[in-house]
Amino acid sequence: MYCEKCGKNHATTHIKTVVNGVAKEYNLCSVCAAEHGYATNSLTGMLASMFGDFSKNESLIPKVQCSVCGSTFRDIAKTGKVGCAECYKTFYDELLPYLKRVHGSVTHVGKVPNSAPLAIVEEKTTVEQLRNELSRLVSEENYEQAAVIRDKIKEMEAASNE
């Protein structure tokens, strides 16, 4: 069944409304449902609705293709699914605002057991941040500052191994 509003996409959201005692039913795709303020139940539908602006305007979509899986940003915008891990690198600039909107952050923190001491979790995060900073400094050829960061990482790792 196709969307009753746009007629292009498959209907994924079934809406029943009652206005002045008159019941009406609508079958909408996730994009049209989102445009009317109806939340979609699936993550795929939500992502597809978020990428809807790109799928409607061809000029906004870069013609870049993932070197591993062959996905284009248009494919991701259409399905709401990323093809592979390399797609995150290939389409980083395009995905960043949507990842921020969905997850609230673009930094993956992973899962931490409730029993893990907070100090260990914070230290691990700090070391990861320092490593990222070290990589950035080396790429900028700022070797003096990179050496300071490298030494700080070594100190922290040595202290955690004791």
Residue pairs with C-beta under 8 A, 6 or more apart in sequence:
1 10
1 11
1 27
2 8
2 9
2 10
2 11
2 27
2 29
3 9
3 10
3 11
3 27
3 28
3 29
3 32
4 11
4 26
4 27
4 28
5 26
5 28
5 29
5 32
6 29
6 31
6 32
8 29
9 29
9 30
9 31
9 32
10 29
11 27
11 28
11 29
12 28
12 29
12 30
12 33
12 40
12 42
12 45
13 27
13 28
13 29
13 30
13 33
13 38
13 40
13 41
13 45
14 25
14 26
14 27
15 25
15 26
15 27
15 28
15 33
15 38
16 23
16 24
16 25
16 26
17 23
17 24
17 25
17 26
18 24
28 36
28 38
30 40
30 42
30 44
30 45
30 46
30 48
30 49
30 80
31 48
31 49
31 52
31 55
33 39
33 40
33 45
33 49
34 40
34 46
34 49
34 50
34 52
35 49
35 52
39 46
40 46
40 49
43 80
44 79
44 80
44 81
45 80
46 80
46 102
47 80
47 81
47 98
47 102
48 55
48 77
48 78
48 79
48 80
49 80
50 80
50 98
50 101
50 102
51 76
51 77
51 78
51 80
51 98
52 77
53 60
54 60
54 61
54 73
54 74
54 77
54 94
55 61
55 74
55 77
55 78
61 72
61 73
61 74
61 77
62 73
62 94
63 72
64 72
64 73
64 90
64 91
65 71
65 72
65 90
66 72
66 83
66 84
66 86
66 87
66 90
66 91
67 86
67 90
68 83
68 84
68 85
68 86
68 87
69 83
69 84
69 86
69 87
70 83
71 82
71 83
71 84
71 87
73 91
73 94
75 83
76 82
76 83
76 87
76 91
76 95
82 88
82 91
82 95
87 95
88 95
96 106
99 106
100 106
109 125
112 121
120 160
123 156
123 160
126 156
127 153
127 156
127 157
130 149
130 152
130 153
130 156
131 153
133 149
134 146
134 149
134 150
134 153
137 143
137 145
137 146
137 149
138 146
